């Protein structure tokens, strides 16, 4: 089976991206580029919020910096090529080339980030940081990789904690 050129991985912080929210949300049927978000549903959002076991986990400055550094370290250790990463207050976008499936990549990023947040910020080990799973898109051609990188780096509004691996790749080659 052919390998994709890269993966576009997105995962959200716990409790911040609930179905029914005003600006919309994504489910399995609304997870392709260009597919509209689910419409707002205040009742569904209230039900989801009532079912939360903990407060929403917001990725503040310290958390974002810790997560970005950890993702870079994990990618380097696993010999994955990190093309782009953007840590927002509610979610994480990563474009990465890896020799394994994207679910393993996402799982490793979440697990190591959780461990590092616990160690460096003194958070409880059982704190709910992430939603279950996330989005894993296969990028099969250069155009889709370039589009995912551009969206990750520049399509998120004001940049927060960003890594552009393309610059690092160019400097490594020279």
Backbone bond lengths (Angstrom), bond angles and torsions (degrees), N, CA, C in turn:
res aa  C-N    CA-C-N  psi(-1)  N-CA   C-N-CA  omega(-1)  CA-C   N-CA-C  phi
1 X - - - 1.454 - - 1.535 108.71 -
2 X 1.320 117.89 134.06 1.467 120.00 -178.59 1.524 111.62 -67.72
3 X 1.324 115.09 148.31 1.462 122.19 177.35 1.521 109.84 -90.58
4 X 1.323 118.52 138.39 1.462 119.71 173.40 1.531 109.74 -68.38
5 X 1.323 116.81 159.35 1.460 119.98 176.95 1.519 111.22 -68.02
6 X 1.335 116.83 -33.95 1.464 121.20 -178.27 1.522 109.10 -163.76
7 X 1.317 114.89 175.62 1.461 122.39 173.99 1.518 108.65 -121.73
8 X 1.328 115.31 146.01 1.463 121.79 171.17 1.518 105.55 -110.75
9 X 1.318 115.92 109.70 1.459 122.79 -173.69 1.525 109.07 -112.42
10 X 1.323 115.51 132.66 1.461 121.65 175.70 1.518 108.15 -131.50
11 X 1.331 116.18 132.98 1.457 119.68 171.30 1.522 109.12 -140.03
12 X 1.331 114.84 151.70 1.454 120.82 -172.99 1.518 111.88 -112.01
13 X 1.312 114.49 154.60 1.452 121.23 174.35 1.534 108.77 -73.31
14 X 1.301 115.05 152.06 1.460 121.98 -176.78 1.535 111.42 -59.92
15 X 1.320 115.82 129.33 1.452 122.15 169.20 1.514 117.03 77.23
16 X 1.329 118.01 8.66 1.466 119.22 -175.17 1.527 113.59 -106.60
17 X 1.311 118.00 -12.90 1.463 121.33 -174.16 1.531 107.85 -131.35
18 X 1.330 115.73 65.98 1.457 121.10 -173.77 1.524 111.28 -82.31
19 X 1.332 116.37 144.21 1.462 120.47 173.36 1.530 108.34 -60.73
20 X 1.324 114.81 141.06 1.448 121.01 179.96 1.514 113.79 95.39
21 X 1.326 118.16 -9.70 1.469 120.13 -176.45 1.525 110.98 -63.12
22 X 1.316 115.66 158.18 1.460 123.17 -171.53 1.528 113.17 -55.84
23 X 1.330 118.32 -43.64 1.468 119.18 -176.63 1.523 112.75 -86.59
24 X 1.325 116.65 6.72 1.452 120.71 176.09 1.517 112.63 95.00
25 X 1.305 114.88 170.42 1.460 121.55 178.19 1.524 108.22 -150.87
26 X 1.319 115.37 178.13 1.461 122.29 -174.59 1.524 109.00 -123.12
27 X 1.324 116.31 139.23 1.458 121.63 169.80 1.526 108.06 -127.79
28 X 1.323 118.24 -173.11 1.471 120.92 -176.27 1.528 112.95 -60.81
29 X 1.330 117.54 -29.90 1.458 120.63 -179.87 1.537 112.62 -85.36
30 X 1.320 117.66 -10.32 1.469 122.17 -177.30 1.533 109.65 -125.53
31 X 1.318 116.56 44.73 1.460 121.33 -172.20 1.521 113.07 -118.40
32 X 1.299 118.38 15.68 1.456 121.57 178.44 1.519 109.52 -107.05
33 X 1.331 116.62 148.86 1.479 118.16 177.42 1.531 110.50 -55.87
34 X 1.313 115.25 134.90 1.454 120.79 179.42 1.516 114.09 88.41
35 X 1.331 118.06 -11.09 1.454 121.47 178.23 1.523 108.29 -77.86
36 X 1.322 118.18 133.43 1.471 118.97 -179.76 1.530 111.68 -66.88
37 X 1.337 114.94 152.54 1.462 120.74 174.44 1.517 109.53 -65.65
38 X 1.322 115.52 163.06 1.457 120.50 170.22 1.530 108.17 -64.90
39 X 1.314 117.97 146.45 1.473 119.30 179.57 1.533 110.75 -70.80
40 X 1.330 116.22 157.07 1.464 119.78 176.82 1.522 111.29 -60.44
41 X 1.331 115.41 143.72 1.465 121.92 177.87 1.532 106.93 -148.72
42 X 1.333 117.45 90.54 1.466 120.72 -175.80 1.531 113.70 -57.71
43 X 1.314 117.52 -32.60 1.472 120.22 179.38 1.524 110.09 -67.82
44 X 1.332 116.53 -45.98 1.465 119.62 178.09 1.522 111.02 -62.04
45 X 1.336 116.88 -42.53 1.468 120.15 179.16 1.531 110.67 -61.51
46 X 1.330 117.37 -43.12 1.471 121.30 179.53 1.522 111.05 -63.76
47 X 1.331 117.12 -38.83 1.464 120.70 178.30 1.529 110.52 -65.10
48 X 1.317 115.86 -43.50 1.466 119.18 179.47 1.530 110.56 -64.51
49 X 1.321 116.88 -42.13 1.467 120.50 179.58 1.531 110.15 -63.17
50 X 1.347 117.40 -41.05 1.468 121.57 179.61 1.527 111.64 -64.20
51 X 1.326 117.23 -27.75 1.469 121.62 -179.67 1.524 113.38 -84.11
52 X 1.327 117.69 -6.33 1.470 119.84 -179.09 1.527 110.10 -68.00
53 X 1.328 115.21 138.88 1.472 120.90 -179.89 1.518 112.16 -90.44
54 X 1.335 116.46 -16.08 1.465 121.76 -179.25 1.522 108.35 -143.49
55 X 1.320 114.87 169.41 1.468 120.21 175.82 1.528 109.17 -67.51
56 X 1.322 116.33 157.42 1.465 121.24 176.33 1.532 109.21 -58.77
57 X 1.320 114.82 145.12 1.465 121.62 -178.73 1.528 107.84 -101.18
58 X 1.322 116.61 108.81 1.461 122.10 -177.81 1.527 109.09 -95.79
59 X 1.313 116.59 134.79 1.460 121.61 179.61 1.530 108.59 -87.73
60 X 1.332 115.22 88.89 1.457 121.04 179.28 1.535 109.67 -76.84
61 X 1.308 117.33 -177.91 1.464 121.91 -174.84 1.524 112.13 -55.91
62 X 1.326 118.03 -49.06 1.475 121.00 -177.90 1.525 110.86 -63.40
63 X 1.305 116.90 -43.27 1.469 120.93 179.18 1.533 110.68 -64.26
64 X 1.326 116.99 -45.11 1.470 120.01 -178.97 1.523 110.90 -60.32
65 X 1.303 117.45 -46.10 1.465 120.92 -179.13 1.527 110.68 -63.45
66 X 1.323 116.96 -40.95 1.466 121.43 178.49 1.524 110.72 -64.30
67 X 1.318 117.18 -44.28 1.464 121.58 -179.18 1.522 110.38 -65.24
68 X 1.329 118.07 -45.14 1.463 120.70 -179.37 1.523 110.98 -60.73
69 X 1.315 117.08 -47.16 1.471 120.69 179.60 1.528 110.54 -61.67
70 X 1.318 117.00 -41.15 1.470 120.95 -179.48 1.525 111.04 -65.76
71 X 1.320 118.39 -43.74 1.469 121.05 178.68 1.526 110.01 -60.62
72 X 1.323 117.62 -41.71 1.464 121.00 177.62 1.531 110.63 -61.67
73 X 1.318 117.22 -43.77 1.467 121.19 -179.46 1.523 112.12 -65.93
74 X 1.337 116.82 -42.68 1.466 120.73 179.17 1.523 109.98 -63.01
75 X 1.323 117.06 -46.21 1.468 120.36 179.96 1.529 110.46 -60.19
76 X 1.303 116.87 -44.43 1.466 120.32 -180.00 1.534 110.79 -63.71
77 X 1.322 116.67 -45.62 1.471 121.10 -179.98 1.532 111.95 -61.95
78 X 1.334 116.84 -39.82 1.471 121.49 -178.25 1.532 112.40 -83.73
79 X 1.352 115.79 -4.91 1.468 121.64 -177.49 1.527 111.51 64.49
80 X 1.350 115.30 36.60 1.450 122.40 172.77 1.520 107.05 -94.74
81 X 1.314 117.44 145.12 1.462 120.90 178.68 1.526 109.19 -92.97
82 X 1.317 115.48 110.26 1.455 122.23 178.58 1.524 108.25 -84.22
83 X 1.327 116.25 109.42 1.463 121.39 -177.44 1.520 112.42 -86.28
84 X 1.329 116.61 -36.93 1.460 121.08 179.63 1.518 109.16 -162.09
85 X 1.331 115.11 148.10 1.457 120.91 176.65 1.519 108.09 -151.16
86 X 1.320 115.74 138.71 1.458 120.99 177.84 1.520 107.76 -140.72
87 X 1.322 115.56 118.29 1.459 121.17 178.11 1.523 107.25 -99.04
88 X 1.317 116.75 118.74 1.466 123.77 178.92 1.535 108.69 -102.79
89 X 1.304 118.65 -178.96 1.466 121.06 179.65 1.524 112.25 -74.35
90 X 1.337 116.88 -19.76 1.463 120.27 -176.60 1.523 114.22 -120.99
91 X 1.335 117.49 -14.59 1.461 118.81 -174.29 1.528 111.60 -158.67
92 X 1.325 114.15 170.56 1.465 122.94 -178.40 1.520 108.46 -127.86
93 X 1.342 116.59 132.76 1.465 122.59 171.75 1.522 108.12 -114.96
94 X 1.336 116.11 135.60 1.458 121.82 178.15 1.522 108.76 -138.03
95 X 1.330 116.46 134.45 1.460 121.95 169.60 1.520 104.97 -115.45
96 X 1.332 116.08 120.79 1.457 120.70 -171.03 1.528 110.80 -146.14
97 X 1.313 115.01 145.32 1.462 121.88 170.53 1.520 106.89 -102.18
98 X 1.328 116.64 129.52 1.463 120.32 -176.31 1.522 109.94 -146.35
99 X 1.318 114.99 155.07 1.460 121.47 -179.31 1.528 112.49 -93.27
100 X 1.309 116.64 22.05 1.457 122.63 179.47 1.525 108.26 -141.74
101 X 1.317 116.96 179.18 1.464 119.67 -176.98 1.535 110.66 -76.09
102 X 1.340 116.94 156.30 1.466 119.92 -175.25 1.528 113.44 -66.79
103 X 1.324 117.50 -26.51 1.464 120.24 177.31 1.531 110.85 -64.00
104 X 1.325 116.91 -39.52 1.477 121.41 176.66 1.520 109.79 -65.53
105 X 1.330 117.45 -42.99 1.467 121.62 179.68 1.529 109.53 -60.03
106 X 1.334 116.37 -50.87 1.461 120.50 -179.01 1.526 110.74 -61.64
107 X 1.314 117.23 -43.44 1.459 121.59 179.83 1.530 111.16 -60.25
108 X 1.321 116.92 -43.60 1.470 120.18 178.49 1.522 111.65 -64.79
109 X 1.327 117.21 -43.81 1.465 119.92 178.85 1.532 110.48 -59.91
110 X 1.326 117.42 -46.34 1.464 121.00 -179.81 1.527 111.48 -64.18
111 X 1.324 116.76 -46.55 1.464 120.47 -176.42 1.525 112.05 -63.94
112 X 1.326 116.98 -47.68 1.457 119.31 -179.11 1.523 111.44 -69.20
113 X 1.325 118.22 -36.41 1.467 120.31 176.49 1.527 109.91 -63.71
114 X 1.321 117.27 -42.37 1.467 120.75 178.11 1.520 110.97 -60.70
115 X 1.314 116.37 -45.22 1.463 120.77 179.15 1.525 110.82 -61.00
116 X 1.331 116.69 -45.26 1.463 120.69 -178.74 1.525 111.44 -66.36
117 X 1.348 117.54 -39.74 1.464 120.95 177.54 1.531 110.31 -62.04
118 X 1.302 116.78 -39.81 1.474 121.76 177.41 1.524 109.97 -63.18
119 X 1.326 116.50 -48.24 1.467 120.93 -177.05 1.534 112.04 -66.97
120 X 1.312 116.98 -49.02 1.463 120.34 -171.14 1.520 113.80 -84.62
121 X 1.327 117.76 -30.08 1.459 119.85 -176.48 1.522 112.78 -110.39
122 X 1.338 116.86 0.38 1.456 120.37 176.66 1.519 114.49 70.99
123 X 1.311 117.27 25.21 1.463 120.23 -179.96 1.529 110.51 -77.35
124 X 1.323 116.99 151.80 1.466 119.44 177.08 1.529 111.03 -62.76
125 X 1.309 115.97 145.42 1.470 120.79 -179.25 1.523 111.60 -62.57
126 X 1.321 117.46 -34.79 1.469 120.61 -175.50 1.531 113.34 -92.22
127 X 1.308 117.81 12.24 1.454 122.53 177.17 1.529 109.42 -61.52
128 X 1.333 116.74 136.32 1.472 120.21 176.81 1.523 108.32 -83.16
129 X 1.319 115.86 110.70 1.455 121.14 -177.51 1.529 112.77 -103.93
130 X 1.317 116.81 -32.98 1.466 121.27 -170.13 1.513 111.00 -126.22
131 X 1.329 115.21 151.42 1.455 119.51 169.83 1.526 107.89 -74.46
132 X 1.313 114.85 163.44 1.459 119.12 178.23 1.523 108.97 -69.88
133 X 1.299 116.42 134.26 1.454 125.52 179.41 1.515 111.49 58.37
134 X 1.322 118.00 -138.18 1.453 124.47 -174.09 1.513 107.99 160.26
135 X 1.317 116.60 -158.52 1.460 121.95 179.95 1.527 108.99 -111.43
136 X 1.324 116.15 131.08 1.466 121.82 178.77 1.531 108.18 -129.08
137 X 1.309 115.67 106.81 1.471 120.63 -179.70 1.522 109.82 -107.77
138 X 1.312 115.11 136.87 1.460 121.64 176.70 1.530 108.35 -87.44
139 X 1.316 116.29 132.07 1.465 121.92 179.52 1.528 107.65 -109.89
140 X 1.326 116.37 111.83 1.463 121.84 -170.00 1.517 114.27 -96.59
141 X 1.329 118.67 -15.40 1.467 119.24 -177.44 1.528 109.80 -140.50
142 X 1.325 114.97 167.40 1.470 120.88 -176.86 1.526 111.76 -60.77
143 X 1.337 116.99 -35.67 1.461 120.29 -179.15 1.521 111.14 -64.47
144 X 1.329 117.16 -43.03 1.465 119.16 -179.68 1.526 111.31 -69.74
145 X 1.326 117.16 -34.05 1.474 120.37 175.68 1.524 109.45 -64.84
146 X 1.333 116.66 -48.05 1.469 120.80 -179.77 1.527 110.91 -60.73
147 X 1.325 117.88 -40.19 1.466 121.42 179.67 1.530 110.75 -66.07
148 X 1.326 117.29 -42.00 1.471 120.55 179.43 1.525 111.06 -66.32
149 X 1.333 117.09 -40.71 1.464 120.96 177.68 1.530 110.01 -63.85
150 X 1.324 116.86 -46.52 1.472 120.71 -179.84 1.526 110.78 -60.92
151 X 1.324 117.25 -43.61 1.464 120.56 178.88 1.525 110.49 -63.47
152 X 1.324 116.57 -44.86 1.457 121.06 -178.87 1.523 111.35 -61.59
153 X 1.305 117.03 -44.81 1.467 120.93 -175.69 1.528 113.48 -81.61
154 X 1.343 117.39 -36.50 1.461 119.92 -169.03 1.527 115.05 -125.89
155 X 1.311 118.69 -6.42 1.459 121.12 -174.87 1.509 114.31 -101.63
156 X 1.313 116.43 18.51 1.460 120.31 -174.71 1.519 113.35 -113.86
157 X 1.296 117.71 13.24 1.457 119.32 -174.31 1.525 109.21 85.46
158 X 1.302 116.16 -156.09 1.466 121.66 -178.96 1.537 109.41 -57.34
159 X 1.342 117.73 125.12 1.474 119.66 -179.23 1.521 111.77 -60.49
160 X 1.312 116.17 139.03 1.462 121.74 174.04 1.526 107.11 -107.02
161 X 1.318 118.23 -106.48 1.463 120.43 -179.64 1.530 108.34 -103.16
162 X 1.332 115.21 109.17 1.460 122.95 -168.12 1.523 110.45 -125.34
163 X 1.339 115.01 144.42 1.461 121.90 171.53 1.519 107.64 -128.74
164 X 1.336 116.33 126.45 1.461 122.50 176.25 1.519 107.69 -108.96
165 X 1.318 116.48 99.29 1.460 121.65 -177.69 1.505 114.42 -72.36
166 X 1.322 117.59 -15.01 1.462 119.99 179.09 1.521 110.12 -64.97
167 X 1.308 118.15 -39.74 1.473 121.66 179.17 1.518 110.28 -64.02
168 X 1.333 116.70 -40.46 1.464 120.99 179.20 1.525 110.65 -65.63
169 X 1.331 116.32 -40.14 1.471 120.44 178.97 1.519 110.79 -62.37
170 X 1.336 116.95 -43.21 1.464 120.48 178.74 1.524 111.32 -63.36
171 X 1.345 118.01 -41.93 1.456 120.00 -178.37 1.520 111.38 -71.29
172 X 1.354 117.82 -29.49 1.465 120.31 176.94 1.524 111.08 -68.84
173 X 1.336 116.57 -32.27 1.469 120.95 -176.81 1.521 111.47 -73.69
174 X 1.322 117.72 -24.40 1.462 120.34 -173.27 1.443 114.75 -100.56
